Amino acid sequence: MTIAIMQPYFLPYIGYLQLMNAVDKFIFYDDVAYINRGWVNRNRILVNGKDHLFTVPLRDASQNKRIRDIDLGDDPKWRPKLLQTLAQSYRKAPFYNTVYPLLEKVVNLEARTIADLVRESFSVLNDYLGIRTEIVPSSVIYQNEALKGQERILDICRQEKADRYINPIGGMEIYDRQRFTDEGIELFFIRSRRVEYPQFSNEFIPWLSIADILMFNEVDAVRKMLEEYDLIVE
């Protein structure tokens, strides 16, 4: 059993989906503090040849709140505005006619919280990409919010009877490999390789939202991109 644990991100970059695709079970870490100016409710797309940050508005978002408790904003205009930006930016992209309806479905999903929106969005995205990983919100199962940091991760691994845990490469300084070894769990870190593809005639801008990748690449090509990573032991 291989698992990963990550905060829910809306329309994230390819590395997030690589991690999800690499494991048997992906835990949405939704009962931890929201991070202001993080990636839970925003990402980057291509607009007029430059990277553009889009944001899903939230109601009373605060680092004093858990992600699962943060509602979407009340402004009814954010969905049509985001869809208009996507349409104007990508209508000449090769896979626009297929992908825009998919993104339209994602953006218009009925959801109360940002965590709900992200979870439901992956039902749509993963079905399109053929990702079969089971997704579980941490808030509904593990009942271990009293634990912090590495100890909480280890407890989730124990409850899932996981023997392998994969974390993004940025967490290498956080975890004590010996603690995982003592629990009989292999610890790996995933490092995404840079993938490039034509973005109209512009200079390539890497690490944009999966929305950008889908607009310019057929499904089989994206599936191959999902394998473009290295698993690091140390």
BALOBA-1460 file (C-alpha; in Angstrom, 3 decimals):
// residues 234
<rec num="1" residu="m" x="0.000" y="0.000" z="0.000"/>
<rec num="2" residu="t" x="1.489" y="3.295" z="-1.155"/>
<rec num="3" residu="i" x="-0.053" y="6.554" z="0.017"/>
<rec num="4" residu="a" x="0.479" y="10.295" z="-0.281"/>
<rec num="5" residu="i" x="-0.961" y="13.098" z="1.826"/>
<rec num="6" residu="m" x="-1.455" y="16.590" z="0.428"/>
<rec num="7" residu="q" x="-3.623" y="19.637" z="0.985"/>
<rec num="8" residu="p" x="-6.371" y="19.910" z="-1.654"/>
<rec num="9" residu="y" x="-5.293" y="22.156" z="-4.558"/>
<rec num="10" residu="f" x="-7.651" y="23.458" z="-7.261"/>
<rec num="11" residu="l" x="-6.533" y="22.742" z="-10.853"/>
<rec num="12" residu="p" x="-2.927" y="22.204" z="-9.704"/>
<rec num="13" residu="y" x="0.277" y="21.790" z="-11.693"/>
<rec num="14" residu="i" x="1.353" y="18.458" z="-13.191"/>
<rec num="15" residu="g" x="3.492" y="17.441" z="-10.197"/>
<rec num="16" residu="y" x="0.423" y="17.190" z="-7.986"/>
<rec num="17" residu="l" x="-1.232" y="14.771" z="-10.403"/>
<rec num="18" residu="q" x="2.006" y="12.821" z="-10.810"/>
<rec num="19" residu="l" x="1.999" y="12.239" z="-7.064"/>
<rec num="20" residu="m" x="-1.662" y="11.262" z="-7.084"/>
<rec num="21" residu="n" x="-1.124" y="8.844" z="-9.952"/>
<rec num="22" residu="a" x="1.913" y="7.260" z="-8.246"/>
<rec num="23" residu="v" x="0.045" y="6.009" z="-5.178"/>
<rec num="24" residu="d" x="-2.754" y="3.609" z="-4.268"/>
<rec num="25" residu="k" x="-4.515" y="6.059" z="-1.970"/>
<rec num="26" residu="f" x="-4.290" y="9.857" z="-1.921"/>
<rec num="27" residu="i" x="-5.328" y="11.610" z="1.279"/>
<rec num="28" residu="f" x="-6.669" y="15.139" z="0.973"/>
<rec num="29" residu="y" x="-5.222" y="16.808" z="4.054"/>
<rec num="30" residu="d" x="-8.251" y="19.023" z="4.604"/>
<rec num="31" residu="d" x="-8.288" y="19.283" z="8.391"/>
<rec num="32" residu="v" x="-5.098" y="21.327" z="8.637"/>
<rec num="33" residu="a" x="-4.742" y="25.110" z="8.663"/>
<rec num="34" residu="y" x="-5.378" y="27.007" z="5.456"/>
<rec num="35" residu="i" x="-2.288" y="28.834" z="4.171"/>
<rec num="36" residu="n" x="-2.826" y="32.353" z="2.914"/>
<rec num="37" residu="r" x="-1.398" y="32.946" z="-0.571"/>
<rec num="38" residu="g" x="-0.828" y="29.219" z="-1.000"/>
<rec num="39" residu="w" x="-2.124" y="26.977" z="-3.777"/>
<rec num="40" residu="v" x="-5.346" y="25.659" z="-2.278"/>
<rec num="41" residu="n" x="-7.582" y="28.050" z="-4.226"/>
<rec num="42" residu="r" x="-5.355" y="29.529" z="-6.917"/>
<rec num="43" residu="n" x="-2.997" y="28.632" z="-9.733"/>
<rec num="44" residu="r" x="-1.483" y="29.965" z="-12.946"/>
<rec num="45" residu="i" x="-2.655" y="29.794" z="-16.543"/>
<rec num="46" residu="l" x="-1.436" y="31.310" z="-19.805"/>
<rec num="47" residu="v" x="-2.941" y="34.693" z="-20.742"/>
<rec num="48" residu="n" x="-1.561" y="36.652" z="-23.685"/>
<rec num="49" residu="g" x="1.679" y="34.711" z="-23.589"/>
<rec num="50" residu="k" x="2.318" y="35.380" z="-19.894"/>
<rec num="51" residu="d" x="1.524" y="33.507" z="-16.710"/>
<rec num="52" residu="h" x="-1.637" y="34.745" z="-15.028"/>
<rec num="53" residu="l" x="-2.716" y="33.946" z="-11.469"/>
<rec num="54" residu="f" x="-6.382" y="33.039" z="-11.041"/>
<rec num="55" residu="t" x="-8.010" y="32.820" z="-7.615"/>
<rec num="56" residu="v" x="-11.177" y="31.134" z="-6.378"/>
<rec num="57" residu="p" x="-12.676" y="33.584" z="-3.855"/>
<rec num="58" residu="l" x="-13.234" y="32.301" z="-0.344"/>
<rec num="59" residu="r" x="-15.356" y="33.535" z="2.537"/>
<rec num="60" residu="d" x="-13.459" y="34.642" z="5.646"/>
<rec num="61" residu="a" x="-10.397" y="32.565" z="4.771"/>
<rec num="62" residu="s" x="-7.834" y="32.545" z="7.561"/>
<rec num="63" residu="q" x="-4.821" y="30.593" z="8.704"/>
<rec num="64" residu="n" x="-6.771" y="30.098" z="11.919"/>
<rec num="65" residu="k" x="-9.270" y="27.921" z="10.055"/>
<rec num="66" residu="r" x="-9.013" y="24.404" z="8.719"/>
<rec num="67" residu="i" x="-9.310" y="24.015" z="4.964"/>
<rec num="68" residu="r" x="-12.467" y="21.924" z="5.258"/>
<rec num="69" residu="d" x="-14.204" y="24.762" z="7.135"/>
<rec num="70" residu="i" x="-13.603" y="27.469" z="4.533"/>
<rec num="71" residu="d" x="-16.583" y="28.217" z="2.316"/>
<rec num="72" residu="l" x="-16.430" y="29.455" z="-1.235"/>
<rec num="73" residu="g" x="-17.007" y="33.177" z="-1.645"/>
<rec num="74" residu="d" x="-20.470" y="34.626" z="-2.221"/>
<rec num="75" residu="d" x="-19.621" y="36.535" z="-5.396"/>
<rec num="76" residu="p" x="-21.590" y="34.792" z="-8.175"/>
<rec num="77" residu="k" x="-19.395" y="36.359" z="-10.850"/>
<rec num="78" residu="w" x="-16.194" y="34.425" z="-10.144"/>
<rec num="79" residu="r" x="-17.219" y="31.324" z="-12.069"/>
<rec num="80" residu="p" x="-18.273" y="33.037" z="-15.318"/>
<rec num="81" residu="k" x="-15.275" y="35.357" z="-15.031"/>
<rec num="82" residu="l" x="-12.816" y="32.456" z="-14.726"/>
<rec num="83" residu="l" x="-14.507" y="30.588" z="-17.557"/>
<rec num="84" residu="q" x="-14.394" y="33.690" z="-19.742"/>
<rec num="85" residu="t" x="-10.665" y="34.031" z="-19.054"/>
<rec num="86" residu="l" x="-10.107" y="30.380" z="-19.947"/>
<rec num="87" residu="a" x="-12.168" y="30.712" z="-23.120"/>
<rec num="88" residu="q" x="-10.458" y="33.881" z="-24.307"/>
<rec num="89" residu="s" x="-7.000" y="32.559" z="-23.493"/>
<rec num="90" residu="y" x="-7.284" y="29.075" z="-24.970"/>
<rec num="91" residu="r" x="-9.954" y="29.129" z="-27.672"/>
<rec num="92" residu="k" x="-7.263" y="28.613" z="-30.335"/>
<rec num="93" residu="a" x="-5.539" y="25.812" z="-28.419"/>
<rec num="94" residu="p" x="-5.627" y="22.440" z="-30.200"/>
<rec num="95" residu="f" x="-7.772" y="20.648" z="-27.606"/>
<rec num="96" residu="y" x="-10.001" y="23.560" z="-26.596"/>
<rec num="97" residu="n" x="-13.209" y="21.990" z="-27.920"/>
<rec num="98" residu="t" x="-12.685" y="18.915" z="-25.740"/>
<rec num="99" residu="v" x="-11.153" y="20.473" z="-22.658"/>
<rec num="100" residu="y" x="-13.179" y="23.661" z="-22.219"/>
<rec num="101" residu="p" x="-16.426" y="21.724" z="-21.511"/>
<rec num="102" residu="l" x="-14.464" y="19.647" z="-18.997"/>
<rec num="103" residu="l" x="-13.182" y="22.764" z="-17.202"/>
<rec num="104" residu="e" x="-16.621" y="24.329" z="-17.420"/>
<rec num="105" residu="k" x="-17.998" y="21.319" z="-15.562"/>
<rec num="106" residu="v" x="-15.246" y="21.602" z="-12.928"/>
<rec num="107" residu="v" x="-15.688" y="25.327" z="-12.332"/>
<rec num="108" residu="n" x="-19.486" y="25.002" z="-12.112"/>
<rec num="109" residu="l" x="-19.495" y="22.104" z="-9.669"/>
<rec num="110" residu="e" x="-21.936" y="22.584" z="-6.824"/>
<rec num="111" residu="a" x="-19.860" y="22.836" z="-3.672"/>
<rec num="112" residu="r" x="-20.053" y="24.725" z="-0.406"/>
<rec num="113" residu="t" x="-16.400" y="24.619" z="0.630"/>
<rec num="114" residu="i" x="-13.125" y="24.833" z="-1.261"/>
<rec num="115" residu="a" x="-12.304" y="21.314" z="-0.045"/>
<rec num="116" residu="d" x="-15.549" y="19.999" z="-1.559"/>
<rec num="117" residu="l" x="-14.861" y="21.795" z="-4.844"/>
<rec num="118" residu="v" x="-11.365" y="20.335" z="-5.147"/>
<rec num="119" residu="r" x="-12.467" y="16.821" z="-4.256"/>
<rec num="120" residu="e" x="-15.291" y="16.875" z="-6.787"/>
<rec num="121" residu="s" x="-13.040" y="18.430" z="-9.426"/>
<rec num="122" residu="f" x="-10.726" y="15.432" z="-9.271"/>
<rec num="123" residu="s" x="-13.632" y="13.098" z="-9.934"/>
<rec num="124" residu="v" x="-13.944" y="14.886" z="-13.277"/>
<rec num="125" residu="l" x="-10.229" y="15.294" z="-14.040"/>
<rec num="126" residu="n" x="-9.214" y="11.785" z="-13.028"/>
<rec num="127" residu="d" x="-11.976" y="10.220" z="-15.050"/>
<rec num="128" residu="y" x="-10.735" y="12.112" z="-18.118"/>
<rec num="129" residu="l" x="-7.101" y="11.149" z="-17.506"/>
<rec num="130" residu="g" x="-7.716" y="7.575" z="-16.420"/>
<rec num="131" residu="i" x="-6.294" y="8.064" z="-12.919"/>
<rec num="132" residu="r" x="-7.798" y="5.368" z="-10.661"/>
<rec num="133" residu="t" x="-6.267" y="6.403" z="-7.329"/>
<rec num="134" residu="e" x="-8.648" y="6.342" z="-4.374"/>
<rec num="135" residu="i" x="-9.065" y="9.789" z="-2.772"/>
<rec num="136" residu="v" x="-9.918" y="10.131" z="0.912"/>
<rec num="137" residu="p" x="-10.377" y="13.363" z="2.934"/>
<rec num="138" residu="s" x="-8.344" y="13.193" z="6.131"/>
<rec num="139" residu="s" x="-11.180" y="14.837" z="8.065"/>
<rec num="140" residu="v" x="-13.593" y="11.928" z="7.694"/>
<rec num="141" residu="i" x="-11.498" y="8.973" z="8.852"/>
<rec num="142" residu="y" x="-8.399" y="9.320" z="10.963"/>
<rec num="143" residu="q" x="-9.469" y="11.314" z="14.050"/>
<rec num="144" residu="n" x="-5.905" y="12.308" z="14.902"/>
<rec num="145" residu="e" x="-5.900" y="16.101" z="14.838"/>
<rec num="146" residu="a" x="-4.182" y="16.129" z="18.239"/>
<rec num="147" residu="l" x="-1.043" y="14.844" z="16.540"/>
<rec num="148" residu="k" x="1.229" y="17.228" z="14.661"/>
<rec num="149" residu="g" x="3.591" y="17.137" z="11.721"/>
<rec num="150" residu="q" x="5.455" y="13.909" z="11.085"/>
<rec num="151" residu="e" x="3.726" y="12.010" z="13.877"/>
<rec num="152" residu="r" x="0.352" y="12.622" z="12.335"/>
<rec num="153" residu="i" x="1.588" y="11.472" z="8.927"/>
<rec num="154" residu="l" x="2.965" y="8.300" z="10.512"/>
<rec num="155" residu="d" x="-0.337" y="7.663" z="12.284"/>
<rec num="156" residu="i" x="-2.235" y="7.907" z="8.990"/>
<rec num="157" residu="c" x="0.268" y="5.490" z="7.435"/>
<rec num="158" residu="r" x="-0.293" y="3.046" z="10.304"/>
<rec num="159" residu="q" x="-4.074" y="3.292" z="10.026"/>
<rec num="160" residu="e" x="-3.843" y="2.631" z="6.279"/>
<rec num="161" residu="k" x="-1.328" y="-0.193" z="6.817"/>
<rec num="162" residu="a" x="0.877" y="1.597" z="4.311"/>
<rec num="163" residu="d" x="4.356" y="0.280" z="3.643"/>
<rec num="164" residu="r" x="5.380" y="3.150" z="1.364"/>
<rec num="165" residu="y" x="4.864" y="6.898" z="1.725"/>
<rec num="166" residu="i" x="5.653" y="9.379" z="-1.065"/>
<rec num="167" residu="n" x="6.020" y="13.081" z="-0.371"/>
<rec num="168" residu="p" x="6.812" y="16.058" z="-2.616"/>
<rec num="169" residu="i" x="10.510" y="16.824" z="-2.886"/>
<rec num="170" residu="g" x="10.111" y="19.993" z="-0.825"/>
<rec num="171" residu="g" x="9.559" y="17.927" z="2.311"/>
<rec num="172" residu="m" x="12.988" y="16.292" z="2.423"/>
<rec num="173" residu="e" x="14.086" y="18.444" z="5.364"/>
<rec num="174" residu="i" x="10.925" y="17.779" z="7.357"/>
<rec num="175" residu="y" x="10.908" y="14.029" z="7.770"/>
<rec num="176" residu="d" x="13.131" y="11.703" z="9.775"/>
<rec num="177" residu="r" x="13.770" y="8.668" z="7.589"/>
<rec num="178" residu="q" x="14.667" y="6.502" z="10.577"/>
<rec num="179" residu="r" x="11.250" y="7.072" z="12.157"/>
<rec num="180" residu="f" x="9.598" y="5.754" z="8.989"/>
<rec num="181" residu="t" x="12.016" y="2.810" z="8.822"/>
<rec num="182" residu="d" x="11.226" y="1.941" z="12.427"/>
<rec num="183" residu="e" x="7.544" y="1.765" z="11.436"/>
<rec num="184" residu="g" x="8.310" y="-0.472" z="8.468"/>
<rec num="185" residu="i" x="7.481" y="2.284" z="5.966"/>
<rec num="186" residu="e" x="9.618" y="3.186" z="2.966"/>
<rec num="187" residu="l" x="9.938" y="6.950" z="2.510"/>
<rec num="188" residu="f" x="10.294" y="8.431" z="-0.973"/>
<rec num="189" residu="f" x="10.259" y="11.945" z="-2.370"/>
<rec num="190" residu="i" x="8.896" y="12.717" z="-5.805"/>
<rec num="191" residu="r" x="10.732" y="15.162" z="-8.053"/>
<rec num="192" residu="s" x="8.967" y="16.223" z="-11.231"/>
<rec num="193" residu="r" x="10.943" y="16.470" z="-14.428"/>
<rec num="194" residu="r" x="10.297" y="19.536" z="-16.507"/>
<rec num="195" residu="v" x="7.989" y="18.735" z="-19.416"/>
<rec num="196" residu="e" x="7.646" y="21.083" z="-22.374"/>
<rec num="197" residu="y" x="5.014" y="21.381" z="-25.081"/>
<rec num="198" residu="p" x="4.041" y="24.064" z="-27.606"/>
<rec num="199" residu="q" x="2.088" y="26.961" z="-26.072"/>
<rec num="200" residu="f" x="1.005" y="28.688" z="-29.266"/>
<rec num="201" residu="s" x="4.124" y="30.466" z="-30.566"/>
<rec num="202" residu="n" x="5.145" y="31.803" z="-27.172"/>
<rec num="203" residu="e" x="8.254" y="31.099" z="-25.167"/>
<rec num="204" residu="f" x="7.381" y="28.108" z="-22.992"/>
<rec num="205" residu="i" x="6.246" y="28.845" z="-19.424"/>
<rec num="206" residu="p" x="6.614" y="25.766" z="-17.188"/>
<rec num="207" residu="w" x="4.613" y="24.535" z="-14.208"/>
<rec num="208" residu="l" x="1.288" y="26.106" z="-15.104"/>
<rec num="209" residu="s" x="-2.063" y="24.627" z="-14.056"/>
<rec num="210" residu="i" x="-3.136" y="21.270" z="-15.439"/>
<rec num="211" residu="a" x="-5.714" y="23.324" z="-17.364"/>
<rec num="212" residu="d" x="-2.903" y="24.617" z="-19.574"/>
<rec num="213" residu="i" x="-1.460" y="21.162" z="-20.173"/>
<rec num="214" residu="l" x="-4.836" y="19.723" z="-21.125"/>
<rec num="215" residu="m" x="-5.512" y="22.509" z="-23.614"/>
<rec num="216" residu="f" x="-2.328" y="21.774" z="-25.555"/>
<rec num="217" residu="n" x="-1.977" y="17.987" z="-25.241"/>
<rec num="218" residu="e" x="-4.050" y="14.929" z="-26.009"/>
<rec num="219" residu="v" x="-4.839" y="12.518" z="-23.198"/>
<rec num="220" residu="d" x="-2.190" y="9.944" z="-24.140"/>
<rec num="221" residu="a" x="0.503" y="12.631" z="-24.091"/>
<rec num="222" residu="v" x="-0.624" y="13.822" z="-20.654"/>
<rec num="223" residu="r" x="-0.616" y="10.235" z="-19.413"/>
<rec num="224" residu="k" x="3.045" y="10.004" z="-20.433"/>
<rec num="225" residu="m" x="3.749" y="13.291" z="-18.611"/>
<rec num="226" residu="l" x="2.323" y="11.748" z="-15.452"/>
<rec num="227" residu="e" x="5.297" y="9.359" z="-15.491"/>
<rec num="228" residu="e" x="7.908" y="12.100" z="-15.900"/>
<rec num="229" residu="y" x="9.272" y="12.109" z="-12.366"/>
<rec num="230" residu="d" x="11.969" y="10.557" z="-10.198"/>
<rec num="231" residu="l" x="11.520" y="8.944" z="-6.805"/>
<rec num="232" residu="i" x="14.288" y="10.081" z="-4.481"/>
<rec num="233" residu="v" x="15.364" y="8.067" z="-1.464"/>
<rec num="234" residu="e" x="17.683" y="10.633" z="0.108"/>
